[in-house]
Amino acid sequence: MVLVIDAQIAGISGDMLLSSLVSIGANKAKVIDGVYSVEDYLKGSKITKLDFGKVVKHGIEATRLVLETSENHHERKGIEIQECILSTSDKIGLSEKAKVFAKESIRSLLHAESKIHGEPLESVHFHEASSIDTVIDIIGSAIALDDLKLFSDQIISTPVAVGSGTLTFSHGTTSNPASAILEIFRNSDTIICGGQVREELTTPTGASLLVNLADRCSEFYPTMKIKSIGYGAGSKDFEGFSNVLKIVRGESIDEFQLDTVQILETNLDDVSGETIGHMIDKLITNGAKDVTVTGAITKKGRPTNLVSVICEPSVTNSLMSILVSETGTLGVRVRSSNRYIVPRIIVTVPILLQGKNFTVRCKIVKHEETVKHFKVESDDVKLIAESLALSFKVTSDLIAEEVKRRLNIK
């Protein structure tokens, strides 16, 4: 199964995610009962009302968290919030995956605040995130995800609307998105966009939940058969669009998988072959999926090498730096590209060749549990060829036959 978290219009907050999970079918009573347990570990905070109701947001009926609390604290140490979440997770019997999700979500908030303010984790104080609301969003979402068995799904996020303009909080006025949002999304694969209003659309709690839940970010929905849809309402109302987080669950169609990669290109007309070879090795070592060098002719009949690099968005800047520093190029073209790939798995296969035991890594393509195609990792073939003093081709053929026998491939 696959779950799409569609935050490209209205962004995401903790209560919107929790509400959307209840909307799509999570047991409401189970969520409410579990959430009340947080009162035992957060002194000075009480839940006076907790429920989920229906509301219409700009023509879309959605589920909304109805929450009223009584609080005596305006700020707390982030560690206190973390301890409350960990203790509650243990008390209510969350699964290990749900516990890890809850723990990492609050840690993302902690690390962001620590980085921004230059303070150690144990000294970080939460202001806006110090209320019981933050704990409810994280614990409630973990319970709902557990109940729906979504931790075993492939979870995909769309690009996330964050809004624009300015916002005022405990430290004064700042541009939106706030530093905490940017820090949480930094080094993740999540793509952000401004959105349609000059207000905050994505909250730090929502961002923390998303980066610890989504397996990847894609501008497009995967190939899927839709089974259920959930709508989680935010507290604000906007002109022109529904302030609603949409989540869609369906059955993945495994023939192809769609993802988004970056293509980096540059022309090199005064660089030696040795430099290009070193550049390729360094790009691959630092995260490039593939590097292609093609001979071409440019203006005034000059011979050139066109370098094309395929990579994940998260390593784009570091690979551009390598291209510039290693080759002296004065510019790099960058574009996003959709890519359809055949689903594959990597397995380790033990083999016996000439009386010696080896293991090789194989990329395997399956269809209806039958292996249709496999490819042995070339580095493993090289090592075995050297060990047996055989040519690469002969070794490759021997390994292929042994892998077929081991995997029962006809």
C-alpha positions in Angstrom: 0.0 0.0 0.0 1.0 3.6 -0.5 0.0 6.8 1.3 0.3 10.3 -0.2 0.4 13.3 2.1 -0.8 16.2 -0.1 0.4 19.4 1.5 1.0 21.4 -1.7 -1.9 23.8 -1.2 -2.6 24.3 2.5 0.7 23.1 4.1 0.7 20.9 7.2 0.3 21.3 10.9 0.2 18.7 13.7 -3.6 18.9 14.2 -4.2 18.8 10.4 -2.2 15.5 10.1 -3.9 14.0 13.2 -7.4 15.0 11.9 -6.7 13.7 8.4 -5.7 10.3 9.9 -9.0 10.1 11.9 -10.9 11.2 8.7 -9.3 8.3 6.8 -10.4 5.7 9.4 -8.2 5.8 12.5 -10.2 4.7 15.6 -11.3 8.0 17.2 -12.0 6.6 20.6 -8.6 4.9 20.7 -6.8 8.1 19.8 -8.7 10.2 22.4 -8.1 7.6 25.2 -4.4 7.4 24.4 -4.0 11.2 24.2 -5.5 11.8 27.7 -2.5 9.8 29.1 -0.2 12.8 28.4 -1.7 14.6 31.4 0.1 12.2 33.7 3.5 13.4 32.5 3.0 17.1 31.8 2.5 19.0 35.1 0.4 22.1 34.9 -1.4 21.1 31.8 -5.0 19.7 31.5 -7.2 18.7 28.6 -10.7 20.1 29.3 -12.2 19.0 25.9 -11.0 16.7 23.2 -13.0 15.5 20.2 -13.0 15.4 16.4 -15.8 17.0 14.5 -16.8 17.8 10.9 -16.3 21.3 9.4 -16.7 22.6 5.8 -13.6 24.5 4.5 -14.3 26.3 1.3 -16.5 23.6 0.0 -14.6 20.6 1.4 -16.0 18.7 4.4 -13.1 17.8 6.6 -12.4 16.5 10.1 -11.2 19.0 12.7 -9.6 18.5 16.1 -11.7 20.1 18.8 -9.4 20.9 21.7 -9.6 22.9 24.9 -6.8 22.9 27.5 -5.8 24.6 30.7 -2.1 25.5 31.0 0.0 27.1 33.8 3.2 27.3 31.7 4.2 29.6 28.9 7.5 27.9 28.3 9.2 24.6 29.1 12.4 22.9 28.4 12.3 20.9 25.3 13.6 17.9 27.2 10.5 18.0 29.4 8.2 17.7 26.3 10.4 14.9 25.0 10.3 13.0 28.3 6.5 13.3 28.3 6.3 11.9 24.8 8.6 9.0 25.6 6.8 8.1 28.8 3.4 8.3 27.2 4.5 6.1 24.3 5.6 3.4 26.8 2.4 3.7 28.9 -0.1 3.3 26.1 1.8 0.5 24.4 2.7 2.0 21.0 4.5 -0.3 18.6 8.3 0.1 18.2 7.9 1.9 14.9 5.4 4.3 16.4 7.6 4.9 19.4 10.6 5.7 17.1 8.4 8.0 15.0 7.2 10.0 18.1 10.7 10.2 19.5 12.3 11.4 16.3 9.5 13.9 15.6 10.1 15.7 18.9 13.9 15.4 18.4 13.6 17.2 15.1 12.0 20.1 16.9 14.6 20.0 19.6 17.6 19.9 17.2 16.1 22.7 15.1 15.8 25.0 18.1 19.2 24.0 19.4 20.8 24.8 16.0 19.0 28.2 15.7 19.8 29.4 19.2 23.2 27.9 19.5 22.3 26.1 22.7 22.8 22.4 23.8 19.8 20.2 23.6 19.3 20.0 27.4 19.1 23.8 27.6 16.6 24.5 24.8 13.4 26.1 25.8 10.2 25.8 23.9 7.7 28.7 23.7 5.0 28.1 21.1 5.8 24.3 21.2 5.8 24.1 25.0 2.0 23.6 25.2 0.3 20.2 25.6 -1.0 20.7 22.0 2.4 19.7 20.7 2.4 16.4 22.6 -1.2 15.7 21.6 -0.4 16.2 17.9 2.7 13.8 18.1 1.2 11.1 20.3 -2.2 11.3 18.6 -0.7 10.9 15.2 1.5 8.0 16.4 -1.6 6.2 17.7 -3.6 6.8 14.6 -0.7 5.7 12.3 -0.3 2.5 14.4 -4.1 1.8 14.3 -4.2 2.2 10.5 -1.0 0.1 10.1 0.5 2.9 8.0 4.1 2.3 9.1 4.3 -0.6 6.7 3.1 1.6 3.8 5.2 3.5 1.4 4.6 7.1 2.4 5.1 9.9 -0.2 4.8 13.7 0.4 4.0 16.2 -2.2 5.9 19.6 -2.1 4.9 21.5 1.0 3.3 24.9 1.0 4.8 27.0 3.7 3.3 30.4 3.0 5.1 33.8 3.0 5.0 37.2 4.6 6.0 37.7 8.2 4.9 36.2 11.5 5.2 37.3 15.1 6.1 34.9 17.9 8.0 34.8 21.3 11.3 36.1 19.8 9.6 38.9 17.8 8.8 39.3 14.1 10.5 37.2 11.5 10.0 36.3 7.8 7.9 33.3 7.0 8.9 30.4 6.8 10.5 30.8 10.2 14.0 29.5 10.9 12.6 26.4 12.7 10.7 25.3 9.6 13.8 25.8 7.4 16.0 23.9 9.8 13.7 21.0 10.1 13.4 20.6 6.3 17.1 21.2 5.8 18.9 18.0 4.6 15.6 16.2 4.0 14.3 15.4 0.5 11.2 17.6 1.1 10.5 20.3 -1.5 8.9 23.5 -0.2 6.9 26.2 -2.0 5.5 29.5 -0.9 1.8 28.8 -1.4 -1.0 31.3 -2.0 -1.1 33.5 1.1 1.2 35.7 3.1 0.7 33.7 6.3 2.1 30.6 8.0 0.8 27.5 6.3 3.2 24.9 7.8 4.0 24.7 11.5 7.2 23.4 13.1 5.3 20.4 14.6 3.7 19.6 11.2 7.1 19.8 9.5 8.7 17.5 12.1 6.0 14.9 11.8 6.3 15.0 8.0 10.0 14.6 7.7 9.9 11.6 10.0 7.0 10.0 8.2 7.5 10.4 4.5 9.9 8.1 2.6 10.3 10.5 -0.2 8.9 13.7 -1.8 7.4 13.8 -5.3 5.7 16.5 -7.4 3.4 13.8 -8.8 1.2 11.0 -7.3 2.5 7.5 -7.8 0.6 5.0 -10.0 -2.0 3.7 -7.6 -5.5 2.4 -7.1 -7.2 4.8 -4.7 -8.8 3.1 -1.7 -9.5 5.9 0.9 -9.1 9.6 1.3 -8.9 11.7 4.4 -9.2 15.5 4.9 -7.8 17.2 8.0 -8.9 20.8 8.6 -6.7 23.6 9.9 -7.9 26.3 12.2 -7.6 29.2 9.8 -9.9 30.1 6.9 -8.4 31.5 3.6 -9.9 33.0 0.5 -9.5 31.0 -2.6 -8.6 27.6 -1.2 -9.5 25.1 1.5 -7.3 25.0 4.5 -7.2 21.2 4.4 -4.5 18.6 4.4 -5.5 15.8 2.1 -4.1 12.3 2.5 -4.8 9.5 0.0 -4.2 5.8 0.5 -4.2 3.3 -2.3 -2.8 0.1 -3.8 0.6 0.6 -5.5 0.9 -0.5 -9.1 4.3 -2.0 -9.1 5.1 -2.1 -12.8 6.9 1.3 -12.5 7.7 3.7 -9.8 7.8 7.4 -10.4 10.3 9.7 -8.6 12.0 13.0 -9.3 15.7 13.5 -9.8 18.0 16.5 -10.6 20.0 16.7 -13.8 23.2 18.7 -13.6 24.9 19.6 -16.9 28.1 21.4 -17.9 30.4 21.7 -20.9 34.1 21.1 -20.5 36.3 22.1 -23.5 39.7 22.5 -21.8 39.9 19.6 -19.3 42.1 16.5 -19.5 40.8 13.0 -19.5 42.5 12.3 -16.2 40.7 15.2 -14.6 37.4 14.0 -16.0 38.0 10.5 -14.7 38.8 11.8 -11.2 35.7 14.0 -11.3 33.5 11.0 -12.2 34.8 9.0 -9.3 34.4 11.8 -6.8 30.8 12.6 -8.0 29.8 8.9 -7.6 31.4 8.7 -4.2 29.5 11.8 -3.0 26.0 10.6 -4.0 25.6 10.9 -7.8 23.3 8.2 -9.2 25.1 8.3 -12.5 27.5 10.4 -14.5 27.6 10.5 -18.3 30.3 12.2 -20.4 29.5 12.7 -24.1 31.7 14.2 -26.8 30.2 17.1 -28.8 31.0 20.1 -31.0 30.1 23.6 -29.7 30.4 27.1 -31.2 33.2 27.9 -33.6 33.7 24.1 -34.1 35.2 23.6 -30.6 35.3 20.0 -29.4 33.8 19.7 -25.9 32.7 17.1 -23.3 29.1 17.3 -22.1 28.9 16.1 -18.5 25.5 15.0 -17.3 24.9 14.0 -13.6 21.8 12.4 -12.2 21.3 12.9 -8.5 18.8 13.3 -5.6 17.7 16.9 -4.8 19.4 16.7 -1.4 22.9 16.4 -2.9 22.6 18.9 -5.7 24.6 21.7 -4.1 27.5 19.5 -3.0 27.8 17.9 -6.4 27.7 21.3 -8.1 30.6 22.4 -5.8 32.6 19.3 -6.9 31.9 20.0 -10.6 33.2 23.6 -10.2 36.2 22.8 -7.9 37.4 19.8 -9.9 37.0 21.1 -13.5 37.0 24.9 -13.2 33.7 25.1 -15.1 32.0 28.5 -14.9 28.4 27.3 -14.9 26.2 24.3 -14.2 22.7 23.9 -15.6 20.2 22.3 -13.3 16.7 20.9 -14.0 14.2 18.5 -12.4 13.2 15.4 -14.2 10.6 12.8 -13.6 11.9 9.3 -13.8 10.0 6.0 -14.1 12.0 3.1 -12.7 11.3 -0.6 -12.5 11.0 -1.7 -8.8 13.9 -3.8 -7.7 15.4 -5.2 -4.5 19.0 -6.0 -3.6 19.8 -9.4 -2.1 23.0 -11.1 -1.0 23.5 -14.5 -2.6 26.0 -17.1 -1.3 27.8 -18.9 -4.1 30.4 -21.7 -4.5 33.0 -21.3 -7.3 36.0 -23.6 -7.8 35.7 -24.9 -4.2 35.6 -21.4 -2.7 32.7 -19.7 -0.9 31.7 -16.1 -1.9 28.8 -13.8 -1.5 27.5 -11.5 -4.2 25.0 -8.6 -4.2 22.3 -8.8 -6.9 19.7 -6.4 -8.0 16.6 -8.4 -8.7 13.4 -7.5 -10.6 10.3 -9.5 -9.6 6.9 -9.9 -11.2 4.2 -11.7 -9.1 7.0 -13.2 -6.9 8.9 -14.6 -9.9 12.4 -13.3 -10.6 12.4 -11.8 -14.1 15.8 -10.3 -14.2 18.9 -9.9 -12.1 22.3 -8.1 -12.2 25.3 -8.9 -10.1 27.2 -6.0 -8.6 30.3 -5.5 -10.8 32.6 -4.7 -7.8 31.8 -8.2 -6.5 32.6 -9.8 -9.8 36.0 -8.0 -9.9 36.9 -9.2 -6.4 36.0 -12.8 -7.3 37.8 -12.6 -10.6 41.0 -11.5 -8.9 40.7 -14.2 -6.2 40.3 -17.0 -8.9 42.7 -15.4 -11.4 40.0 -15.5 -14.1 38.9 -12.9 -16.6 36.0 -10.6 -15.7 33.8 -12.1 -18.5 34.4 -15.7 -17.5 33.8 -14.9 -13.8 30.6 -13.1 -14.6 29.3 -16.0 -16.6 30.2 -18.5 -13.8 28.5 -16.3 -11.2 25.4 -15.8 -13.3 24.9 -19.6 -13.6 25.4 -20.1 -9.8 23.0 -17.3 -9.0 20.4 -18.8 -11.3 20.8 -22.1 -9.5 20.6 -20.6 -6.0 17.5 -18.4 -6.8 15.9 -21.1 -8.9 15.7 -18.9 -12.0 14.8 -20.8 -15.2 
